[in-house]
């Protein structure tokens, strides 16, 4: 594949099902991001129950009981290389570039967990509290 040709990715049925209950603006951003990303990704989580959030806090995977996932204002996107989920940070910067570009194109404000000063969360993208209640 030449540098000019970019591999095109699509959301799987599993990823699409995990977008159920997620705010339509965030769904549009994720759907656009998969079209322009350099790194394939899967939606690992969208809307969460309070019980699921409590599990994540207990395990140390989250630090808040007041997650944007509880209201459908957040998604976690995991990098896919072939059929494998990968956690290499450089992959998440590329996914974030695609999500931020998609959000800009669609005029939807977005926050990336990788930009946070503490508890950096590469897979996490959310609609800001100030713009979406």
N, C-alpha and C positions, 0 to 999 in steps of 0.2 A: 504494500500500500504506500503510495507516495505521500509526501508531506502535505500536498494540496488536498488529497482525499482524506476526509474524516469519517471514521466509523460512526454510523448512526445507531443510536440505542432507542429502545422503547420500554415503557413500563409494562411489567408482567401483570397478569391477572391478579396475582398475589399482592403486588404493590398497589394496584388500583383498588383492591378490596380494603387495603389498609388506609386508604384515603377517605373511606366512608366516614361521615361525621366531621370531617375537617373543613374549616372555613373555605368557601368557594374561591376566595382570592388566593389563598395559599395553595389550593389544588391547581389553579391556573399557573402559578409560578413553578410548581414541581413539574407539571406537564410540559411547560416550555423549557425548563432546565434540562430535561432528559433529551430534548431535541438538539441542544447545543453543547452539551457536556463533552469533555475529552475523556472522562472516566465514567464508566457505567456505574449506576447505583440502583439500589432497591430501597423502597420504603420499609423500614423495619417497624416503625410505630407511628401512629397518628393519634387519634382519640384514645385516651386511657381512662380506666376506672380509678376511683380513689384507692381501691384495694391494690391495684397494680402499682400505683404511685407509691403507696406505703411500702410495698415489697422493694421497690427500687431504692428508696431512701434507706431502708434497713440494710440493704446489701452494699450501700455506699455508691451506687450508680447514679444517684440523684441527691441533691441537698435540700430539696424543698417539697413540701406537701402541697404547695400552691402552684403547680406546674401549668404552663400554657397548654400542655397536652390534655388536661382535664376539661378544657372548654373547646377543644378542636382548633386551637390557634398555634399549634406546633406540630412538626414532624421530625422524625429522625431518619436520615438517609445514610445508608451504609454503602461503602465502595465495594464494587464487585469486579474481580478479575477472573474471568471465566465464570465458574460456578462457585467460587470461593469469596466469602466476605473477607475484606482486608482492612487493617486498622492503621496502615502507614499514613502518617500525617500529610506527606506531600499529596496524596490522593485526595484528601479532604479539602486542601486548598484549591485544587482544581474543581472539585464539585462546588465549593463555595463560590468560585468565580462564575460558574454557570448559573447558580441560583441567584446571585446578586445581579448578573446581567439580565436574567429573565425578569426579576423583580423591577429593575429599572425600566425595561421595555414596557412592562405592564403597569407601571406607575403604582406599584405596591411596595410599601415600606417593609423591610425585612431585617431581622437581627440574626446573626450567626453565633452560635455558642463558641466557635473557635476564636472569636474576637473578644470574648470575655477576659477580664484581667485575672480572675480566679476561677477555678474549676472549669477549665477550658473543655468544651464539649463539641468535638469536630462534627459529629453526625447531626447536631441539633440546629434547626431553623425555626424561627417563630415570628409571628406578627407582633409588633410592639404593643405594650400595654397602653401607651398614650393614644395610639391610633385605633385600636380595637379593644373594646371592653369585654 
